[in-house]
């Protein structure tokens, strides 16, 4: 099991941050274009507990992958989880947290994940997967700063 955690301070108000994050379509805006990320299922403008979303994502070396996630544990303006049901990882649990601060909002992403394919998967993690995830979250950091201020 691996963990990836990032923190980011933005100058937007809590309400503005929540309004951006609660709309599943906004994931398109913060995903690197080379991943050719696409939402395949209809989605509402506001997520809700139990929402199932199907995506397609192009992963270098692995091609186009189907990803089905469930949105759960929503605490409005505080936190939510997206958990992979079907996809490229053996396990994926992504916790999102928002905390109001004097200068804006602190956004925390904490992902617990494991990779398939046993020792081969662990080798790929060290050579490729970890770096790819860091790149994706670095891109998100930049895009969120552009959208919500830094």
C-alpha positions as CSV (number, residue, x, y, z in Angstrom):
1,X,0.0,0.0,0.0
2,X,1.3,3.5,-0.9
3,X,0.2,6.9,0.2
4,X,0.4,10.2,-1.8
5,X,-0.4,13.4,0.1
6,X,-0.5,17.0,-1.1
7,X,-1.5,20.3,0.5
8,X,-2.2,23.5,-1.1
9,X,-3.3,27.0,0.1
10,X,-5.7,29.0,-2.1
11,X,-7.0,32.5,-1.6
12,X,-10.6,31.7,-2.6
13,X,-13.3,31.5,0.0
14,X,-14.4,28.1,1.3
15,X,-17.8,28.3,-0.5
16,X,-16.0,29.0,-3.8
17,X,-13.6,26.1,-3.3
18,X,-16.5,23.7,-2.4
19,X,-18.6,24.8,-5.4
20,X,-15.7,24.0,-7.7
21,X,-14.9,20.6,-6.1
22,X,-18.4,19.4,-5.8
23,X,-19.0,19.5,-9.6
24,X,-17.6,16.2,-11.0
25,X,-17.1,17.8,-14.5
26,X,-14.4,20.1,-13.1
27,X,-12.1,17.1,-12.8
28,X,-11.5,17.6,-16.6
29,X,-10.0,21.1,-15.9
30,X,-7.4,19.8,-13.4
31,X,-6.3,16.6,-15.3
32,X,-3.3,16.8,-17.6
33,X,-4.4,16.9,-21.2
34,X,-2.0,14.1,-22.2
35,X,-4.1,11.6,-20.2
36,X,-7.1,12.2,-22.5
37,X,-9.4,12.1,-19.5
38,X,-13.1,11.7,-20.4
39,X,-16.2,11.4,-18.2
40,X,-18.3,8.7,-19.9
41,X,-21.4,8.6,-17.6
42,X,-23.9,11.4,-17.1
43,X,-23.0,13.5,-14.0
44,X,-24.9,16.0,-12.0
45,X,-23.5,19.4,-11.2
46,X,-23.4,18.5,-7.5
47,X,-21.9,15.2,-6.3
48,X,-23.8,13.1,-3.8
49,X,-23.1,10.1,-1.6
50,X,-23.1,7.0,-3.7
51,X,-22.6,8.8,-7.1
52,X,-21.0,6.4,-9.5
53,X,-18.9,8.0,-12.3
54,X,-17.3,6.2,-15.2
55,X,-14.2,7.7,-16.8
56,X,-11.8,6.8,-19.6
57,X,-8.2,7.7,-19.1
58,X,-5.2,7.1,-21.3
59,X,-2.2,5.8,-19.2
60,X,1.2,5.8,-20.8
61,X,2.4,2.2,-21.3
62,X,-1.1,0.8,-20.5
63,X,-3.3,2.5,-23.1
64,X,-6.9,3.5,-22.5
65,X,-8.3,2.4,-19.2
66,X,-11.8,2.3,-17.8
67,X,-12.1,3.8,-14.3
68,X,-15.3,3.6,-12.3
69,X,-15.4,5.6,-9.0
70,X,-17.8,6.0,-6.2
71,X,-18.2,9.4,-4.4
72,X,-18.8,8.9,-0.7
73,X,-18.4,10.2,2.8
74,X,-19.4,13.7,1.7
75,X,-19.2,16.3,4.4
76,X,-20.3,19.6,2.6
77,X,-17.6,22.2,2.6
78,X,-15.3,19.9,4.6
79,X,-14.4,16.6,2.8
80,X,-15.3,13.8,0.5
81,X,-13.9,10.6,-0.9
82,X,-13.6,9.1,-4.3
83,X,-13.0,5.4,-4.3
84,X,-12.1,3.3,-7.4
85,X,-14.5,0.5,-8.0
86,X,-13.1,-0.6,-11.4
87,X,-9.8,0.7,-12.8
88,X,-6.1,0.4,-13.1
89,X,-5.2,0.2,-9.4
90,X,-5.7,-2.8,-7.1
91,X,-7.0,-0.2,-4.6
92,X,-7.6,3.5,-4.7
93,X,-9.1,5.6,-1.9
94,X,-8.8,9.4,-2.4
95,X,-9.7,11.6,0.5
96,X,-10.2,15.4,-0.2
97,X,-10.3,17.9,2.7
98,X,-11.0,21.6,2.8
99,X,-10.1,23.8,5.8
100,X,-10.8,27.5,6.1
101,X,-7.7,29.5,7.1
102,X,-7.2,33.2,7.7
103,X,-5.8,33.7,4.2
104,X,-8.1,31.4,2.3
105,X,-8.5,27.6,2.2
106,X,-6.1,24.7,2.7
107,X,-6.8,21.8,0.3
108,X,-5.5,18.4,1.3
109,X,-5.5,15.3,-1.0
110,X,-4.6,12.0,0.6
111,X,-4.5,9.0,-1.7
112,X,-4.1,5.4,-0.4
113,X,-3.5,3.0,-3.3
114,X,-2.0,-0.3,-4.2
115,X,-0.9,-1.5,-7.6
116,X,-1.7,-4.8,-9.3
117,X,0.7,-7.4,-10.8
118,X,2.6,-8.3,-7.6
119,X,6.4,-7.7,-7.8
120,X,6.1,-6.5,-11.4
121,X,3.6,-3.8,-10.2
122,X,5.9,-2.8,-7.4
123,X,8.7,-2.4,-9.8
124,X,6.6,-0.3,-12.1
125,X,5.5,1.8,-9.2
126,X,9.1,2.7,-8.4
127,X,10.0,3.3,-12.1
128,X,6.9,5.0,-13.4
129,X,3.6,5.0,-11.4
130,X,4.8,7.1,-8.5
131,X,6.4,9.7,-10.8
132,X,3.2,9.8,-12.9
133,X,1.0,10.4,-9.9
134,X,3.3,13.1,-8.6
135,X,3.2,14.8,-12.1
136,X,-0.6,14.6,-12.2
137,X,-1.0,16.1,-8.7
138,X,1.6,18.8,-9.5
139,X,-0.5,19.7,-12.6
140,X,-3.6,19.8,-10.4
141,X,-1.9,22.1,-8.0
142,X,-1.1,24.6,-10.8
143,X,-4.6,24.5,-12.3
144,X,-6.3,24.8,-8.9
145,X,-4.0,27.8,-8.2
146,X,-5.1,29.4,-11.5
147,X,-8.8,28.8,-10.8
148,X,-9.0,29.4,-7.0
149,X,-5.9,31.6,-6.5
150,X,-2.7,30.9,-4.6
